[in-house]
């Protein structure tokens, strides 16, 4: 695919994305972000004002700025989020292109195809333009960290600082990448990403809550314990394994233990894999083993999956897109065939197993960048 055709297709996808964003009228999350924006703009402690905010203060500051530009028009505010997240996906597509060409050795034409595959992926489009969730913003900085960490100058201290900064931004914007920090542990030697480098993002993430410490109990409940329980109010549902094998969770301790065990197992099992593939596998493991889930989680492996697409990637994309596009709060399309959260979970499980089988067949055992 030459540059002209790639640019033309990119513009067509961009117009489609913006058209979908313009049609989107908001949902529960949009309402939550509006409450957050108004509370932050007025100088209030967002965690004390509402329990519908589950992240660090960074996104609250961003939506507060958007609200100041759009107030008092709520529709313009919702559209501004869609435009912002579309711009984020443009940057992610550019990074996918650079990664494919400069890290994976793809031709420029193949790199453009992979970047467009991500930009046109219906899950990516729907979550950004017909849902308004910002997981992609965190993933953009994770991908940037991986890009730097796998470069020819990754061993230099400047690269380590850049990786730490990108990981901090990813974690602070939305902590869906929290467990990916472990993947960077000593991935690159001399000096390598040792404890101080990887502790800095965590410390900055915790420090971001300092100004809100008067509502620390609400911070713990809304931010740190959010993923341990399903709640119809917050549009979460029991994830596949907890739905198939319901037990008494003793306050979520058992579910948390199973999930953390899966994280440790994947981090150890993927220590010899290329960093991008290990990160993709960890996202898939999180989708499979988290105690609860929400539709926006489906976007987690899409950018990294677009670097090496295959049948499991397509199967997962199809199931997640069918489910999300048919939701009343999204496009409300009545497809002749549908998908359920359990169906998405099964597709994530299939993709995870395929990735692990591929890794085992490769027989990689030495740490890889």
C-alpha positions, 0 to 999 in steps of 0.5 A: 500500500503506497503512501497516497492510498494509505493517507486516503484510507486514513482520512476516510477512517478519520471522517468515520470516527468523527462522524460516530463521535458526533452522533454519540449522545453520552452514557453512564461514563459520560455523565460521570465525567461531567460530574467529575469535570464540574466538581474539579472545575469548582475546586472540590475534592472529586473523590468526596463529591462522587463515587463515580470516579475511579482513577487518579486525578489526572483525567479529572484535570483533563475533563475539567479543562474540556468542560471549561471550554464547552460549558454549559453545553454538555453535548459539546463536552461529550464530543470534545472527549471523542475528538481528544480520544480520536487524536490519541488513537492517531498518535497510537497508530503513528507509534504502531507504524514506527514500531512495526518498521523500526523494531519488527523490521516490517516494510514501510508498506506493511507498517502502514497496513498495521497502523491502519488496522489499529486505526480502523479496528472497530473496538478501538473506534467504538471505545473512543468514539461511541463510549468515551472511555480513555484506556487508549490514553494510558496504552499510548504511553505504555507503547511509547515506553516499550518502543524506547525500551526496545530501541538501539540505545535502550541501555543508556540512562537517558532511555531509562529515564524516558521509559520511567516517564512514559510508564508514570504517564501511563499509570497516572492517566489510567492504571490499567497498565499497573502490572506491566511495570513488572515486565520491564524488570531487568529487561535491558542490562547495564544499567537496566530497568531496576527497582528505582526506575520502576518505583518512580512511576508508582511513587508519582502515581501515589503522590498524585492523590496527595491533594485529595488525602482528606477523602483517602477512604473514598480513594481506596474504595473507588480507585484501588478496590474498583476492579475486585467486584462487579456492580451493575450500577457501574456497568461491570459484570462478573468476568468469565471465570467468576461467572462460571465458578461463583464462590464465596469471595470473602470480600474479594480476597480469593478473587484478588489472590487468583488474579495476582497469581495469574499476573506473577505467572505470566510475568515469569512465563514471558520473561524470555519473550520480546517485550511487546509480545509479553505486554500483549499476553499480560493484557490478555491474561488480565482480561481472562483472570480479572474478577470483574470486567467492563466493555471498555477493557476489550481495547487493552490488547488491540494496539499491541495485537495490531502489530502481529494480527492473526485469527485470534485477534480477529475473533476477539475483535469481532466478538467485542465489536458485536457486543459493544455496537449492539448496546443501547448506550452505544450504536444500538445496532440489531445484528442478526448474530450477537455476542455476550460478555462471556463470549468476549471472555472466551475469545480472550482465553482463545487468544491467550492460549494461542499466544502462549502456545506460540511462545512455547513453540518458539522456545525462547528462554533468554531475556529479550528486549 
